[in-house]
Amino acid sequence: MNYTDIINRRKFFGFISCCACVLMISSCTTAPITERKQLKIIPETTLNRQAAQIYEKVKKKEKLSNDLKQLEEIKDIGHKIEQAVSEYFNQNNIADPTANFKWEYILIDNKKIKNAWCMPGGKIAVYSGILEITKNRNGLASVMGHEIAHAVAKHSVERASRSMAVNIGTQIADIISGGKISGASRAAGVDVAGMLAHFGIMNPFNRKQESEADYLGLIFTSLAGFDIRESAKIWERMKESNKGKEPPEWMSTHPSTSRRIQQIKDWIPGVVLEYPPIKKM
């Protein structure tokens, strides 16, 4: 390779890097209420469409509960939080992040799984196993508020965008290094770049999302008129249920349960004062 080729390569990679930087900067937004900076490259409509398709598959694959009374309570809690979120943003002259959501709720009959989730676009699932932890209406509202907060804050869009940015950066670095990154991965039999991205970037980032969802979940649940003091009690019960099985925090995508409980307790007084049950105008 002659000197001219080297200069051309440098110009090419400089151009690619500049384009990537412009794309990242132009795609930066902020999370609602917390105003944490976010990267959003992937269109929200794309993820919402994909989520709706996956949700339909989940409904066909999983055993849905025939406990209609419990399902109606889930829907009622969800509708109250939906309305409170929209009303809050409307009253504060802020674009409603849920304006394009098509809310839907299912109760999955699986007592072994203590979980609930909310996909992009408002597709919610509650597993019957989590009901042993929530215990009551306020507890269930706290869990649902947390999951809805993930969707309101567009965490899935953010994670998908972050993943794309990491993949693009890794590919550019691999080309610049003459394929040393991909070569090391093949020689070791592991995805070195993926491992670095997971432990060095994705884990701390996801912990921030989880903490943000805890905080926003408290706000949305309070705005909807539920007793958010139950939130800390839920995590205390979850900690007892796990009986020390959780991994060290640095290896986890979630904050440690003890830290989570303390954060929630610290936030509750301020949230109760600043975000009381919302009144419709």
N, C-alpha and C positions, 0 to 999 in steps of 0.2 A: 504494500500500500504506500503510495507516494504522499508527499506533503500536502498536495491539493486535496487528496481524498480525506486526509485527517481533518483539514479545515472544513470541508463540506460536511463531514460527520458531526463536527462540533456545532456547525450552524444548524444542522438538522435537529440535533438533540436540544439545542438551545431554543429552537422554534417550538418543538414539542413541549418542552418544559414551560415555556411562556404561555402556550395555549392552555396547558393543564392548570397553571396558576390562575389565569383569567377565568377559566371555567369554575374553579373552586371559589374564587372571590365573588363572582356573580351569583353563585348558588348558595351563598351564606344567608341564612335567615335567623330568626330567634324563636325560641319556644314561648308559648303563651304564658303570661303572668310572671314566670321566672326570668324571662328574657335571656336565657342562656343561648349562646350562639350555636347554630346548627348548620350542617352541610346537607343540602337537598339537591341532588343531581337527578334522581329518579322522579318522574312525574307521579304525583299522588294518585291520579286516576288509574295509572297502570297497576299500582299495587292494590288499589281498591278492587279492581276488576279481577286480578289474580286471587285475592283473598276471598271474594265471593264464590269463585269456582272451587277453591279448596274447601270452603265452608260447606258447599253442597255435597262434596265427597265425604266430609266428616259426618254429615247427617245420614248418609247412606251406610257408612262403614260402622259407626258406633251404635250402641244400643241406647235409644232415647228413652228416658224415663216416662212412665205412664202416670206419674204423680202430678196430675194437673193442678192441684192446689199449690204445690210447691213451685211449679212453673209459673203460675199466675203471680205469685209473690215476687219471683225473680223479675218478671216483666214489669210489675208495678214499681219495684225499686228502680229498675233501669229507666223507666219512663220519667220518674221524678228527677233522676240525675240528668237525663237528657235535657229536660225542660229547664232545669236550673242552670246548666252549662250555657245553653243558648241564650237564656234570659240575661245572664251575667254579662256576656259579651255584647249583646244588643244594648243593654242599659249603659255600658261603658263605651259605646260607639267604636267597638272593635269588631273586625270581621269574625264571624262565627266559624271556628275551625271545623265544626260538625255540620255545616250547611249542606254538604253533599253526602252525608252519611245516610245509609239505608239500614236502620237499626233492626236487629233480629236477635232472638234469644232462644237457646236450647238448653235443656237439662239432660246431661248424659248419665245414664245409670251405671256408675262405676265407683264403688265405695273404696277401692284400693287407691284411687288417684285423688289426692287432696289438692285440687287445682281449679283455676278458672282462667279464662283468657278473653281478650277482645282483639279481634283482627282489625286491620285497617278498614275503615268504612263502617265500623259499628257492628261487626258480626261477633256476637258474644256466646260463649259456652261456659256452663258451670257444671262441674263434676259432682255427683252426689257425695263423694268422699269429703269434700271441703265443708259440707254442712255439719260434719262432726266437730269441725274447728270453729266455724262461725257462730254456732249455737243459737243465735237469735237474729232478728230483723236488722238491727243496727250493725251486727257483725257481718252479715251478708252484704249490707250496703257498703261497708268499709272495703271489703274485698272487691266488689264490683266497681267502686269508685276508683280504686287503684288501677284496675285493668282498663277501665274507660279512659283514665288519664294517659295511659300509654298511647291510645289511639288519638286522643285530642292533641297530644304533644307531637304527633307524627313520628314516634320513635321508630317504627318499622321503615318509614321512608328514609329517615336519617341513617339507620343501620345499613340499609341497602345501598345508599349513596356512599357511605363510608367504605363499605366493602368494595364497591366499584372503584373508588379512588385508590384504595390500597392495591387492588389488582393491576390498575393502570400503572401506578408507581413501581410496582414490583417488575412488571414487564419491561418498563423503560430501563430500570436498574440492571435487569438481566442482560438486555441488549448492550448497554454501556460496558458491563463487566465481561463481555464476550461469552456469556452463557454460564458464568461461574456459579450463579445462584441455582439455576436449574440443574447444573452438573453436580453440585454438592447434594442436592435433593435426591437425585437418582442414585448417587454413590452410597448415600446413607440409608436409602430406602424410606425416607420420610420427606414430607413437604416442609423444608426448612423455612421458606418464606411464609407459608401459611401459619406455621407454628409461631414465628416471630410476630406476625400480625395478630394472632389470637391472644398471646400472653402479653405482648407489649403495647397493643393498641386497643383491641376489641374489649378485653376484660375491664380495664379501668373505665372505658367509655360506657359500657353496659351498666357498671355499678352506678355511674352518674345518672343514667336513665332510670334505674330502679329507685334511687333516692328521690329523683324528681317526680316520679310517679307516686311515690309515697306522699310527698308534699302536696302535689296537685290533687291527688285522690282525697286527702283530708279536706282540701278546699271545696271540691265538688260535692263531697258527701255532706259537708256542713251547709253549703248553699241549698242542698236539697232537703234540709231539715232533719237529718239523722244525727244521732249522738256519736261524735267521732272519738269519744273516750274509749269506745269499744275497740278501736284500731290497735292500740298497744296490747290489749288483752288477747286479741287474736294471735299476735306474734308470740306472746308468752305461751299460749296453748300450742302453737305450732312448734316452738322450741321444745316443749315437753314431749310432743308427738315424735319429733325427730330423734330425741334422746342422744344428742351429741354426734349425730351422723354427718352433719354438714362439714364440707372441706374448709381448710384455712381460707380466710377472706381473699388473699392474694391469688388463689387458684380459682376463685368463684366469680361468676358473673353478677352475683348479688352481694350486698353488704352482709356482714355477719348478723345473725339474728339479734344478738345482744346490742350491737351498735344500732341496729334498725329500731329496736324498741326504745332506746334512749333518745334517738333523733325524733321519733314520733312524739314521745312524751314532751320533749322540748318545744316542738312545733305547736302542739294542741292549744295552749293558752292564746297564742297570737292569732291562730286561725279562727278560733271561736270569736274573738273580738273583731277581727278585720273582715271575716267572711261569714256573717250570720245568715240564717235562712233568708233566701232572697224573696222579695215581694214582687209579684207581677204588676206591671204598670198598666 
